Amino acid sequence: MALNEVLAEAYSANYAVNTAVRAGMFVVLGGSAGSAHKIGIVGIAETDAKLGDDGLYYATLRHVGSFIGTTAVATTPGSPLYLASAATYGTALTTTATANYFVGYATKAKGATAGNVQVRINN
């Protein structure tokens, strides 16, 4: 039986990314800013961006799991989180949807002081 499967499980895959992407950053590819819906590809960079033979930069993005980001706002489990400042990569997160890219949901409560937040990425 032909399944036409490219990647079994697809927990991690290589993608063309911005040259500034570093391991540990949230990355959103595609999608649209300000949407609370699951749009685009969301992952955590497992590797720094490296120049490929085709002149583009690539990083391996992990699509499954919960990861640490930073935020200065309070969260509760299930709070939607977005990359701050309309960024498409980084670790600074916010609960403000307007002009920001959705990455996932908080998995634990966090107070309103600056600090770490656990995020389940949503793919």
C-alpha positions in Angstrom: 0.0 0.0 0.0 1.4 3.4 -1.0 1.0 6.0 1.8 3.0 8.8 0.2 4.4 9.5 3.7 7.3 11.9 3.8 8.0 12.1 7.6 6.7 9.5 10.0 5.6 11.3 13.3 7.1 14.6 12.1 8.1 15.7 15.6 10.9 17.8 14.1 11.7 19.0 10.5 14.0 21.5 8.8 12.6 24.8 7.5 13.9 27.9 5.8 14.0 30.6 8.6 15.3 34.0 9.3 19.1 34.2 9.7 18.7 35.4 13.3 16.8 32.3 14.6 18.7 30.6 17.4 18.1 27.3 19.3 15.3 27.7 21.9 13.3 30.4 20.0 9.7 30.0 19.1 9.2 30.3 15.4 6.0 30.9 13.4 6.1 30.3 9.6 3.1 31.5 7.7 -0.2 32.4 9.4 -1.4 35.9 10.1 -0.8 38.3 13.0 -3.7 38.9 15.3 -5.4 35.5 14.9 -6.3 33.3 17.9 -6.7 30.3 15.6 -4.2 27.6 14.8 -2.7 29.2 11.7 0.8 28.6 10.3 3.6 26.3 11.4 4.7 26.7 15.0 7.9 25.2 16.4 10.8 25.6 18.7 14.2 25.9 17.0 16.3 23.0 18.0 19.3 24.4 16.1 20.6 27.8 15.1 19.9 29.0 11.6 22.6 27.7 9.2 23.3 28.7 5.6 22.2 26.0 3.2 23.6 25.2 -0.3 20.8 27.1 -1.9 21.6 30.4 -0.1 18.7 30.2 2.4 19.1 29.7 6.1 17.6 26.6 7.8 16.9 25.4 11.3 15.3 22.3 12.7 11.9 23.1 14.3 10.3 20.8 16.9 6.5 20.7 16.6 5.5 18.7 19.7 5.8 19.6 23.4 5.8 22.2 26.0 8.5 24.8 26.2 9.7 27.8 28.2 9.1 31.4 27.1 9.2 34.7 28.9 6.4 37.2 29.6 5.6 40.0 32.0 1.9 39.3 32.1 -0.1 36.9 34.3 -1.3 33.7 32.7 -3.6 30.8 33.7 -3.6 27.3 32.2 -5.1 27.7 28.8 -4.2 31.4 28.3 -3.4 31.9 24.6 0.2 33.2 24.0 1.6 35.1 21.1 5.1 36.2 20.1 5.5 39.8 21.3 6.1 42.9 19.2 4.7 41.3 16.0 7.8 39.1 15.8 7.8 35.8 13.9 10.6 34.3 16.1 11.9 34.9 19.6 11.2 34.0 23.2 9.2 37.0 24.5 5.5 36.2 24.7 2.4 38.2 25.4 -1.4 37.5 25.8 -2.2 40.4 23.4 -3.4 39.0 20.1 -3.5 42.2 18.1 -0.7 42.3 15.5 1.1 39.3 17.1 1.5 35.7 16.0 -0.1 32.8 18.0 2.2 30.1 19.3 0.3 28.1 21.9 -1.3 28.0 25.3 0.1 28.4 28.9 0.2 25.2 30.8 0.7 26.7 34.3 -0.4 29.8 36.1 2.1 32.6 36.3 2.0 36.0 38.1 2.2 39.4 36.5 5.9 39.9 37.2 8.4 39.2 34.4 9.5 35.6 34.3 9.1 32.2 32.6 5.9 30.7 31.3 5.4 27.1 30.1 3.8 27.0 26.7 2.3 24.0 24.8 2.9 24.8 21.2 -0.2 24.3 19.1 0.1 22.4 15.8 
